[in-house]
């Protein structure tokens, strides 16, 4: 088997195990709201918000791209 296929199978099995273990409903209290949702949905939303926040921060505070280095042309003094 290809290493890429084995890695995909392992990730899918881990995802399935995590999903099956976190199906019960949990209550999250945020200020004066009581939010009821499945734990796996909450975990997915937390990861999604984290990726979006990281992307936005990286885009707004990241270094500017360096301009391409131009090759110097030899002088034609001769």
C-alpha positions as semicolon CSV with decimal commas, in nm:
position;residue;x (nm);y (nm);z (nm)
1;X;0,000;0,000;0,000
2;X;0,100;0,353;-0,067
3;X;0,203;0,557;0,241
4;X;-0,044;0,830;0,146
5;X;-0,335;0,584;0,143
6;X;-0,232;0,441;0,482
7;X;-0,216;0,792;0,629
8;X;-0,562;0,878;0,492
9;X;-0,708;0,558;0,638
10;X;-0,552;0,632;0,979
11;X;-0,688;0,988;0,980
12;X;-1,036;0,868;0,880
13;X;-1,040;0,602;1,153
14;X;-0,930;0,858;1,415
15;X;-1,199;1,098;1,294
16;X;-1,461;0,822;1,319
17;X;-1,353;0,729;1,674
18;X;-1,358;1,092;1,789
19;X;-1,700;1,147;1,629
20;X;-1,853;0,837;1,789
21;X;-1,718;0,930;2,133
22;X;-1,846;1,289;2,124
23;X;-2,207;1,256;2,010
24;X;-2,381;1,351;2,334
25;X;-2,528;1,696;2,375
26;X;-2,339;1,945;2,589
27;X;-2,462;2,275;2,729
28;X;-2,233;2,574;2,687
29;X;-2,303;2,885;2,892
30;X;-2,181;3,204;2,731
31;X;-2,278;3,517;2,923
32;X;-2,656;3,488;2,948
33;X;-2,705;3,234;2,669
34;X;-2,734;2,858;2,715
35;X;-2,627;2,684;2,394
36;X;-2,699;2,313;2,350
37;X;-2,510;2,130;2,077
38;X;-2,323;1,811;2,012
39;X;-1,965;1,812;2,133
40;X;-1,830;1,723;1,791
41;X;-2,009;2,022;1,635
42;X;-1,860;2,248;1,901
43;X;-1,512;2,103;1,840
44;X;-1,551;2,157;1,464
45;X;-1,664;2,518;1,514
46;X;-1,376;2,587;1,754
47;X;-1,120;2,452;1,505
48;X;-1,281;2,644;1,217
49;X;-1,280;2,971;1,412
50;X;-0,916;2,907;1,508
51;X;-0,810;2,851;1,146
52;X;-0,997;3,162;1,030
53;X;-0,843;3,374;1,308
54;X;-0,496;3,241;1,228
55;X;-0,540;3,309;0,856
56;X;-0,663;3,665;0,916
57;X;-0,379;3,740;1,159
58;X;-0,120;3,595;0,922
59;X;-0,254;3,802;0,631
60;X;-0,271;4,128;0,825
61;X;0,060;4,106;1,013
62;X;0,267;3,894;0,775
63;X;0,580;4,006;0,599
64;X;0,550;4,155;0,257
65;X;0,668;3,934;-0,025
66;X;1,020;4,004;-0,141
67;X;1,058;4,130;-0,496
68;X;1,231;3,899;-0,740
69;X;1,605;3,952;-0,763
70;X;1,698;4,089;-1,101
71;X;2,013;3,962;-1,265
72;X;2,270;4,232;-1,330
73;X;2,342;4,288;-1,694
74;X;2,709;4,300;-1,785
75;X;2,842;4,638;-1,893
76;X;2,914;4,678;-2,263
77;X;3,206;4,915;-2,230
78;X;3,431;4,725;-2,472
